[in-house]
Amino acid sequence: MTEINELVSPIALTLAARLVPEPIKNPLTSVLPDRQIQGIKTKTVRRTHKSTTAKYRAYDAEAPIGKRPDSIVVSELTLPPISEKLPINESLIQELAEGGGDPAILRIRDAIYDDVDRLTTAIRNRAELARGQYLSTGKVTIDENGFVAEADYALLNTHKAPAAILWSAQDTAVPLEDESTWAQVVETDAQRPVVKALCSKRVFAAMLKSQDYRNAFWAQGANSPTLTAARLNEVRAGHGLAPLEIYEGFVPTDSGVARVIPDNLFILVTDTVGESQWGTTAESRELVGRKSVDFIQAQAPGLTVVQYSVPDPVATWTKVSSVFLPVAGDINGLFVATVLAA
């Protein structure tokens, strides 16, 4: 009888897992791009940049000594593991043994690939939820499955603010002024321009109705019509504001679904705000060490698939493993504003 864990090589399954697409239409990898790193340790660097002003001196006098008021804090982080597994149980093993021929084997192989797809999607959902938490709070807090950890990137209070007037007050809110102020804070502290603004459909709808935006386009006063998306973006471009991306990410939970980013937030980011780091699993290290498979160290980081059998009860398990964490680049490149009621 063909052993189930010999039907498909772990390399083929691993490569298949890495090709499974993101389950969310426009994932936050557009803001926090994926990066594979060797090992499970990474570093984040927090820089505080302050400028100084030189002073005049007399001719023939010695130049004053300058100052370096900048500070650099380097922190080491361990990427935590995310793994899930599913069994091919006794009844399926019996089907393989008794069915004979290629059709039964092909069904089992299809079931294995389906499990890899299912498990990988679950891991990608959890990774997206972690990205959303980082962009919403400046940290990632984990308290599940008996594991408690936190990566707090120390987002400054000056990079978290409510709107001057909630944007639901369409006649009196000042979203253009709000965003311009917040963007200036980011660009001063990060020394980088804001490259993208993220918001929900709910926030976007409030912007379209805003008298502040309508006046900027129509200059007609209180009776000016609601803007279209194209006209709103025209106003934004005229005010030098970053491109707007509407994000509506949801992931399944044990009790239903969860929104990845709260729909009352407006988020500004630079291109240095961070990345999604995938490290090296223990399973991939074992694959590299096997002489029977062609898997080199350069391929080790990222999702890894292995199978193993147990005798009682008889089952063959398929496990997809990863180590993952959103890691801050320059946390000063993030601004989180509350613009609507929760």
C-alpha angles and dihedrals in degrees: 000000000000113000112238093226089056095056094082126020119240088238092057091048092047092051089047091052092051090054094054105115125236108274093222119076098231105017124198090251083095085071101026104033121206118260128179117217132187112247130359101277123092137166134227122200123207115197126189111200122198125172126216135205122235123228131226118253135197121258112270090018122122117261112254117249113255128226135238104207092167119114129203124198118186118197127186118219134190115221108231123226127254114189139156134180140193130196132232094215136209097276093055091047088053090051090054092048097046103033096062125186130060101297094066092045091049091051090053091047090051090050090053093052090046089054091049090051092047095047094044092050090053090053092047089051091054091047090052091050089053091050090051092050091051093050091045099046111010091245143067117229121190123192110154142107090018092302121118123183141137135202104197112186092188102241106200119245087236087065093056118066145146121239114266085244121007109261091234086076090080097180098051108024118107106207094160092055092043095053094044089054093048093046090053090054091052095046092048095049100036097035086222132101122252106255102183143018119207125203142150127254087256092057091043091054090053090051092052090054095043115123088212091062093039092053090049090056105032103023086205105119129231099345097056112126127250112276127247119232091255092052092047090053089048089056091048092051090049090054093048094247123154123261113278123234121193110216123192104167121166129175129192119255135186089265100039128289134333130209110237095214122023110254095231095065132097113199131195123196140180124214089257098055094111149282143246107254122202114190137191119289125214087241092058090049088056091050090052089052095052116098090201095068133055102233121131132199093254088063094048102093116084138035115350129194126202135167129208136173131227125198103216113070091011109242143139115221126209112204129187114198136186143159112220145164137158103242124201120238104184106349088198085073090073128080122177117195128184105218104161135037114270 
